[in-house]
Amino acid sequence: MQKWPVDAGHICYLCRILIWIKPGHCIKKHNRLFPNMKQKLFTTLALLGLYLGASAQQVKFTEYDLPNGLHVILHQDKTAPVVAVSVMYHVGSKDEDPQRTGFAHFFEHLLFEGSDNMKRGEFMKIVSSNGGQNNANTSQDRTFYYEVFPSNQLELGLWLESERMLHPKIDEVGVKTQNEVVKEEKRLRIDNKPYGKFTESIFGHLFEGHPYSWQPIGSMAHLDAAKLEEFLAFFKKYYAPNNAALVIAGDIDVQKTKSLVKKYFEEIPAGAKVVKPHFELKPITKQIVDTVYDANIQIPAIFAAYRVPGMKSRDNKVLGMISSLLSGGGSSRLSTKMVDDKKTALQVAAFNYTLEDHGVYITLALPNNNTPLNDLLQDIDVEVARLKTELITKQEFEKLQNQFENSYVTANSKMIGLAENLANGYTFQNKNSNAINEELKEIKSITPEEIRSVANKYLNKNERIVLYYLPKK
């Protein structure tokens, strides 16, 4: 593996790429050298805006496997001088030992520590000093790392991700440092965040006996108790090329990119095949009722949640349309009824939490004018019952079709969003990267009769949990 020769001489190239520039940073610094920079900048912004609003119905891509099992997907788009380099590992909190929860999310942080060829703490400095942006996120099912660079920094992005995969810095110092970072994140995002713990109760009840029963942040006690050898073993098992998809999207030359991918990734050894266990869940036949108290809130809330199929199921997409029908915007059924007309709710929502094995369909409401929580639940249940007995109107159906087409175009308008969607298709849709091009067609084939049928199939009172989320005195 070659060590990347960091060259700061091309930082000014960032000035050509609007979405990554910090206001005033490069403009002020380089106006003396480039007096027309500001005008060119705003011209580029206008063109970029037109590009992002454009509809690209068919996403073209090239895909292949390296001998070590790494799946590579390349998408060329020369509209703007930007390239996204991403790696999706098929590992999430679902893959953890029940006595060592939080490992996948912990590695989201730990793998930024550095590598054999990179000093500790240098990863993000290298990215930012070369005009890029980077991040990562972890779910129950996968971990996604990415960088977005000016397109002349493609090789740097590939080197960074290959270093992360081949020989990252995993030692006692890094584990201790990131342990404190994760604890602080848990305090900010869960422990001290209003309504931050509702998913713990809902998932704990709906997925008893399944790894979805715990959240990706995991247990701090488990992380404290873990030994370095356990972290090394987890990395070796899951962060191998044959458990990953490398997606590169943007202003690239496909043949040159293939050569660079081979240069930086082919030597990484494959790991043992990852076998995903199957978990059987007991059916829910009686409504579950629970109460949670939260010292961070003053306004109570009520939740109703149902276990539903995972992302491979067509029914899951239908449930997404039901969510939009009930609470997708101010003119949706629940918002119109409870927020505008009756004024019983400050906020009401319905959303489909989609995962690989299963999903969770959640409805919630916050009361206005001290409306009893049970009254809010009853109003929501009335609208769900309508879905089960009445076909939605032609106007509502056309609105749903337009909403989903707009969402599809928006999701693929930026290179990193498009890269993630390509990776999702390969990782979760039976290695079908072309799912990105099939999704909208499938959505458009859903009928009002199907919406009614799916509501009857899954949104039943005897198969749900009702959660009263109350202020703690």
N, C-alpha and C positions, 0 to 999 in steps of 0.2 A: 504494500500500500504506500503510495507516494505521499509525502508530507506536502500540504498545500502551501505554496509560497504566497503569503498574504501581501497584496499590493494595494495600497491606499490611493494610488494615483488616479483611479477611475471613479472616485466618490462623486465627482461632479456630474457624472452621467445620470445620477438620480434626479437631477433637475428636470429631466425630460419626462419623468413619470410622476404624474400628479398625485396619484393615490398614496404614494409613500412619502411625499415631501412634508416636512414640518413647516408650518407657516413662517415665512420670513427667514428660515435658516439658510438655505442655499442662495435664495434670491439676494438677500442683503450681502452675503459674503462675496458673491460673484458678479454683482452688477457692474463693478469696475472693469471686469474682464469681458462680460457679455452684456452690453448696454441694452440690447433688445430682448433680454431674457424674460422680463415680466410680460411683455406683449405676447411672446411666443407661448409662454406658460398658459395664459388665459385662452389662447387659441386652441392649444392642445386640450385644455379642460373641456371646451365646447365640443370638440371632436370626440373626446372620450365619453362625454355624456350621451352623445348620439349612439356611440358604440354600445354602451351599457344598456340602452333602451331598445336595442335592436332584438329581433326575434330570430334565434338560430334553431330551427326545428330539428335539424339532423346534426348530431355531433359525430364527426369523423375521427377515427383514432386507429392506431396501430398497436397490436399487443403481441407479446411473445414471452417465453420463459427462458431464463438462463439455466445452465446445467445444474446449478445449485438449488433450483426450484423457485427462485425469485420471479414473480410475475411482474412484467413491465408493460405499462400502458403509456403511449405517447400521443398527444393531441397537439397539432400545429395550428396556431392562430397568430398571424403576423399583423393584426390590427394595431396593437400597441407593443412597445418594446419591453414586455414584461414576461417573466417565466415563473411558474409555480412548480416547486419540487416537493413532493410529498411521499410519505411512507405510511401505509396503514397496516398495523400488526393486528392479527386476529386474536387478540387477547384483551380481556376486560375483567371486571370484578367477578364475573361468572366463573372464571377459571381459577379462582383462588381457593386455598385451603380454608375451610370454615373457621379454623383457629389462627389464620394469618390473613384476615381480610385487610383490604387497602393496598395490597402489593401493586396491582396494576396502576392505580392512580399514583402511587409512590414513585413508580418507574417513569411516569410522565415527567416528574421533576428530576429524578436522579440522572436520567440520560442527557441532561443538559450540563452535567458536572465537568465534562471534558473527555479527553481520550489520551491514548499513548502519545499522540502527536499534537495535543492541544492542552494548554495549561488550564488548570481549574478556573472556572469562571470566564473563560475566553469565548465560549460558544456564541453568546448573544452579542458580545462586543465585536466579534468578527462579522456577524451578520449586519449589525447596524452601521459599522464603519465602511461597509461596502454597499450601502444604499438599500439594504434589505429589511425584511420584517419576518418574524418567525413566531410560532406558537405551537401548542399541542393541546389535545383534550382527550379525555378518557370516558368511556361509557361502560355499561355492564358487559358489552360485547367486543369492543375494539379500542385501540389506542391510535391516535392520528397525529403525526408530526408533519410540520411543513415550514417551508421558507418561500417567500416571494421576493424575487430579485429583479433588477434590470437584466434584460436577457443576456447581456454580455457576461453575467456572473453565473450562468448555468453550471459551469464546472465547479465553482465554489460550492453551490448548493448540493451537488452530487457528492463532493468530497465530505461535506459536513455529515450528510446522512449515512455515508459508508463508514465514517469514523464511529458514528453512534452505533451502527450495527456490528462492526468488526471487533473493536476493542475499546469500549467506553471505560471511563474511570469509575469503577465500583469498589470503594474502599470504606473503611470506618469513618474517615473524615467526611466524605460525601454523604454517607448514610445519616450521620449525626446532624449535619447541616440541613439536609432536606427533611429530616424528621421534624425539626422545629418549624420549617416552612409549611409543612402540611398541617401541623397543629394550629398554626396561625390561620391558615386558610379555613380550617374547620370552624374555628371560633368566629371568623368573619362571615362565612357563607351559610353556616348551619346553626351553631349554638347561639349566636347573637343576632341572627337575621329573623325578622318577623315572618311567621309561618314557615320557618326553615325546616321543620321536622315532620311535616305532614306525610312526606313520602316514606319515611321510616315506618310509620304505623300502617299505611296502606299496603306497601309492598310486603311488610312482615306478615300480614294476614293473608293476602292473596297468593303469596308464593311460599308458604310454609313447606319446607323440605326441598326448596330450590335455591340456588345461589342468588337469584334475584331478590331474595328476602332481605339481603343487606345492601346498603348503598355503596357506590364506588369509593367514597371517601374512607370507608372502612373503620376499623377500631384502632384508636391510638394505643391502647394497651397491647394489641397484637403487634403493632409496629415496634413498640418499645421492647417487646420480648423477643423479637426476631434476631437471629444471628446473621453475621455477614455471609456465612455459607448458604443460608436460605435465600438470600437475595441473589447470590451468584447462580444458584440452581434455577431460580425462577427466570432469570435472564437467559440462561442457556437453553431452557425448554421452549420459551415462547418468542424470543426476539431473534429468530433465525430467518434467513432469506426465504425458506420454504414455508414460512408462516406469515408472509408479508406481500404487499403489493406496492410497487414503486410507480407512482403516476407523475408524469411531467407534462405540463400543459402551458402553452404560450408561444412566444416568438422563438421557435427552434427550427433547426435543420434536422430532419429525422435521421438521416444516415450518420451525421456527425454525433448526434445525441446517442445513437446506438453504440458508437465507438466509445464514447465517454462512459456510458453505463457499464460496458464490458470492462473498461479500464479500472473502474472504482468498485465494482460489485462482484465480478465473476470469481475473484479469489476468496471471497468469504465462504467458509464451509457451511454446508447444509446441516441443519439440526435433525434430531429424531422426529419422525412424523408425529404431529399433535393429534391425538384422538379425543374428540369432544364427548364426554359422557352424556347419557340421556337420563333425564329426570322425570319421573312420573308425578303428577300433581293430583291430589284428591279433588273431586268435583265439589264445588260450593253449592249446597242445597238449601241453606237457610241464611237469611240476612244477618250479617255480623255488625254489631254496633260497638264503637269504641269512643273514648274521650281522651283528648290530649290537652294539657295545660301549658301555656307558653307565656313566660314573663316578659317577652318582647312585644306583645301586642295589647291593644286596648279594645279593638273591635273583633268580636268572635267571627267564626266562619263555619260553614258546614260543607262537607265533601261527601260525594257518593262515587264509588269506584267499582269497576267491573273488570274481571279478567277476560281478555279478548285474544284473538290470534296474533301471531307475530308478523314480521314484515314480509314474509314470503307469501302470505295469504292475500287473495283478492279481497276478502272480507275486510282486511285491515285498511285497504284503500277506501272502501265504502264507509267505514267508520270515520275516516278523515273527512269525507264529504259531510257526514252527519254533524261533525264538530263545527264545520263552517256554517252549516245551516242554522245550528242552534246559537252560536256565539261569534261567528266570523264577521265582526264589524258592528257598527251602531244600528244597522237596519236588520240585524239577525233576530230570530224569534225570541230568544231569552232576553236580549238587551232591550228590545222594543217593549216587551211585556213588563219586565220587572224593574228596569232602570227608568225608562221613559214614561210609560203609562201608569203603572201602579206605584212607582217610586218606592218600592219595598227593598230594593237592593242598591248598594253603592257599586257593587261589581258582581258580575255573573259570568261564568265561563264554562266551556266544555272543550276538552282536548283529548286527543288520542296519543298516548305515550307509547311510541313504537319501539320494540326491541326485537332481537333475533328469534328467540324461542316463543315468546308470548308478547302481549301488550297489555296496557292498562288504559281503560277509558274512564276519564275523570270528569265529573261535574262539580262545580263549587259556587258558592255565593257568600257575599259579605252583606250584612243587613244594613238598611237605612231606617232611621227613626225607630230604632229598637224593635224592628220586626222580629218576631220569634223565628228561630232557625228552622223549626219544623214547617212553618208557613212557606219559607223559601224552598225547602226541599219538595214540598207539595206542588208548588208552581213549576218547578223543574220537571217533576214526575208527570205532570199533566202534559207538558210539551213532548216528553219522551213517548207518552201514551198516544199522542196524536200521530207521531211518526209510525207507530205500529198499526194504526187503523186507517189513516188517510194517506193518499199519495200526495207528494209535494206538488205545488203548482208549477205550471210551465215557466212562469217568470222566475220562481225560485231556482228551478233546475238550470235555466240558462245562466243565471247569476253564478251558480256553483261552477258551471263549466268555464265561465270567464275567469273566475277567481283562481281556479287551479291551473289554467293555461298561463295566467300572469305569474303565478308562483313558480311554475316550471321555468319560464323564461328568466325570471329574476334569479333563481337559484343557479342558473348556468351562465349568467352574464359576466361573472368574474372568474378568472382562471382558477383560483383556489377552490371556489365553490364547484366548478365543473370537475376539477381533479378529484375532489372528495366524492362526488356523485359517481364518477367512474370507478373509484375504489370500492364504494359501497356495493355497486352492482356485482363486481367480481367477488367480493368477500362474502356477501350475504344472499345473492340470488343465483346460487349454484354455478358460480364462476361465469356468470353472464354479464360481462361488462357492457353489453349493448342494452341492458335494462334501462340505461339513461335515455335511449331513443324509443323505448317501448312504453315507458311509464305514462306519458300523456295520452297515447292511443288507448291504453287500458282504462284510464280515468274517464275518457270520453265515451267508452262503451258501457259504463255503469248506467243503469236505468232507474227511474223512480220506483219501480216495483222491487228492484234489488235493494234499494235503500230501506224500504218498508220491511222486507224480509230479514235483512241483517239486524235491524233494530229489534225485531221480535226474537231473533236468535240469541242475542247477547245481552241486551239491556233489560234484564229482569231483576226485580226486587229481591227475589230469593237467592240470587247469585252475586250479591254485592256486599261491600262494606260501607257503612255510613259512619263518618267520622265527625264528631263534634270537637271543634278546635277552639278552645276557650282561653281567655286571659287568666294568667296565674296571679292570684292575689299576693 
